[in-house]
Amino acid sequence: MPFPDSLLQALNKRKEESLFRVLYKNKGLIDFCSNDYLGFSRSATLGTIADTHDAVYGTNNGSTGSRLISGNSEAIELLEHKIAHFHNADAGIIYNSGYDANIGLLSCIGKKDDVFIYDDLIHASLHDGMRLSHAAYYKFRHNDIHDLERLLIANKAGGNVYVVIESVYSMDGDSAPLQEIARLKKLYPFQLIVDEAHATGVFGNKGKGLCNAIHLEKESFARIYTFGKALGVHGAIVVGNQLLKDYLVNFSRSFIYTTALSPHSYSSIDAAYDLLDKTTEIEKLQHNISIFKSLTKFFPAILPSESSIHCVIVPGNNEVTEASRVLREKGFDVRPIKSPTVRTGSERLRICLHSFNTETEINTLCEVMKELRILK
């Protein structure tokens, strides 16, 4: 059978616009692109702890079914309680990925007459969850409290209003104005949903996230913590109260209709939280963030960020692709972010800092970017 012409045209258009995606192999380059902020994915200690948990979760290769059929256990429910307690919530429900968690949450809570009001830069998975719901959705300008308030005023009447934000934004690295948003909750009736994917393991007491760092955990209706970034494993959890968990078990399609994670995956998640509770890698990461900021503070092409994510604006898809290619030739794995993922003219190199990056690596990267006129 020939490949459908409409699909071939779409692929060719991607190539013509320098948007064609390919899978890269890491060939021993210095990692400045992964979300492994604390180096947990390469941690022998995490693996050792996970091995000790295997007996608790079982030694099957697979879970054999969904959580509602054969994929559940007392150990998994205790793990959900442990993680929810760690994040100062009453209950939690584990999903197979952050994407599953976001679409599973938003798609089932958004009813007819309900409204999602969301930050312009939220993750694609949150967009997809809203689109799968029956609710209306309206965006406010990124981190613009006045624009958010305008929409809250316009949507006073009717059903439930959900404000959807990330605590740290994945493509800019900046943080949401959580305290200002919390103050709006005193004026307008809305439920706050916070995706803490890129704040987990980076901010807060023992890496509990940005809501924890500024004491606003109780202001949220739901928070999402993913395990595939700083925690170095896989999966995610939605935390809130017990009623929210009960609702998701009954109505969240990406939870109900999928095979549960393997027993060893739950062991690894458990081990990652054990390690997070006692690690010193968070302090090392914060030290490296400070070094990078001090080396780049006088360059306007760098977007302001206190997180692990730092972006250098290199306008143009061809230009940012070339900048990334040159850095790879110099030994640095730094990936380009192109439009339409970001707005045209704001294409950027996305630099992710880790606890395991050395001061020499960070210094050399900055020097190379200056020499190549990427930093300017």
C-alpha positions, 0 to 999 in steps of 0.5 A, spaced: 500 500 500 502 506 498 503 511 503 497 516 504 499 522 499 496 527 505 501 524 510 507 525 505 505 532 504 505 534 511 512 530 512 515 534 506 512 541 509 516 539 515 522 538 512 521 545 507 520 549 514 526 546 517 521 543 522 522 535 521 524 532 527 529 526 528 531 522 533 538 523 536 543 518 539 547 521 545 554 520 543 558 521 549 556 529 549 556 533 555 549 533 558 545 540 558 539 537 555 536 532 559 531 533 565 535 529 569 536 535 574 539 531 580 542 525 576 538 520 579 537 516 572 544 514 573 544 513 580 547 506 582 544 508 589 537 509 587 538 502 583 540 499 589 534 501 593 529 499 588 532 492 588 530 492 596 523 494 594 522 489 589 520 484 594 514 489 596 511 490 589 512 483 586 517 480 581 513 479 575 515 482 569 509 486 568 503 488 572 498 484 567 492 489 567 489 495 569 489 498 576 482 496 576 483 489 574 489 485 576 494 491 577 493 494 584 496 492 590 496 494 597 503 496 596 501 501 591 496 504 595 501 505 600 506 508 596 501 513 593 499 515 600 507 516 602 508 520 596 501 524 597 504 525 605 510 527 602 507 533 598 502 535 604 496 532 600 491 528 603 491 523 597 494 521 590 493 517 584 499 514 580 499 515 572 503 512 567 506 518 565 506 526 566 502 526 559 497 521 562 496 525 568 495 531 565 490 529 560 486 524 565 485 529 570 483 535 565 479 531 561 474 528 566 473 534 571 471 539 565 464 539 564 459 543 560 458 550 563 465 549 566 471 553 564 478 552 564 483 559 564 490 557 563 497 560 562 499 561 555 505 557 556 502 551 559 504 544 556 501 540 550 499 535 555 494 540 559 492 543 552 490 536 550 486 534 556 482 541 556 480 539 549 478 532 551 473 535 556 466 538 555 469 545 558 470 551 555 477 554 555 481 561 555 488 563 555 491 569 559 497 572 557 503 568 560 504 570 568 500 576 567 495 577 573 491 582 570 489 578 564 488 572 569 483 577 573 480 580 567 478 573 565 476 571 572 471 577 572 468 575 565 467 568 567 464 569 574 457 566 572 456 559 570 459 552 572 466 551 575 472 555 574 479 552 573 485 556 573 491 551 570 498 553 570 505 550 571 510 552 577 516 552 572 515 553 565 518 548 561 520 552 555 522 559 558 524 556 565 521 562 569 516 561 575 509 562 575 506 568 580 503 563 585 502 568 591 499 573 586 494 568 583 493 565 591 491 572 592 486 572 587 482 566 590 480 570 595 476 575 590 474 570 585 471 562 586 476 558 582 480 551 583 487 552 582 491 546 578 498 546 578 503 542 574 510 542 578 513 537 573 520 542 573 519 544 580 520 537 583 526 536 586 529 543 584 525 547 589 522 547 596 524 543 602 527 536 600 525 538 593 517 538 594 516 543 589 515 551 588 508 550 592 512 548 598 517 553 597 512 559 598 507 555 602 501 555 598 500 547 597 493 548 601 491 553 595 491 548 590 485 543 588 490 539 584 497 538 583 501 534 578 508 531 580 512 527 575 517 522 576 521 522 569 525 529 570 529 530 577 526 523 580 530 519 574 524 514 573 517 514 570 510 516 571 506 521 575 502 523 581 496 527 581 495 529 589 489 533 592 483 530 597 480 523 597 474 525 593 479 528 588 482 521 588 475 517 588 473 521 582 479 520 578 479 512 579 471 513 577 472 517 571 479 518 569 480 514 562 487 515 562 487 511 568 482 506 567 483 504 561 491 502 561 495 497 563 498 499 570 506 500 571 510 494 572 512 492 579 519 494 578 517 501 576 513 502 583 519 500 586 523 505 582 518 510 584 519 508 591 526 508 591 526 515 588 522 518 593 527 515 599 533 518 595 530 525 594 528 525 602 536 524 603 540 527 597 545 532 597 544 533 590 539 539 590 544 543 593 549 541 588 544 543 583 542 550 586 550 551 586 551 550 579 545 554 577 548 560 581 554 559 577 551 559 570 547 565 572 553 569 574 556 567 568 551 569 563 547 575 567 550 581 562 547 577 556 540 580 554 539 573 550 538 569 556 531 569 559 531 570 566 530 564 570 531 561 577 530 554 575 534 548 572 532 551 565 535 557 562 534 559 554 538 563 550 534 566 544 537 565 537 531 567 532 530 563 526 529 555 526 535 555 521 539 559 525 538 555 532 538 549 529 545 551 526 547 553 533 545 547 536 549 543 531 555 547 532 555 546 540 554 538 539 561 539 535 564 542 541 562 536 545 555 539 548 548 536 548 544 543 547 537 542 543 534 547 539 527 549 541 523 551 534 517 555 532 511 553 532 513 550 539 515 557 541 513 563 538 516 565 531 522 570 533 523 567 540 527 560 538 532 558 543 537 554 545 534 550 551 540 549 556 538 544 562 543 544 568 544 538 573 547 537 579 552 532 576 555 538 571 562 540 573 564 548 574 569 546 568 563 544 564 559 550 565 564 555 564 567 552 558 560 552 555 559 559 556 566 561 553 564 557 547 557 560 546 561 567 547 566 565 542 561 563 537 556 569 538 551 565 541 551 569 547 550 576 545 
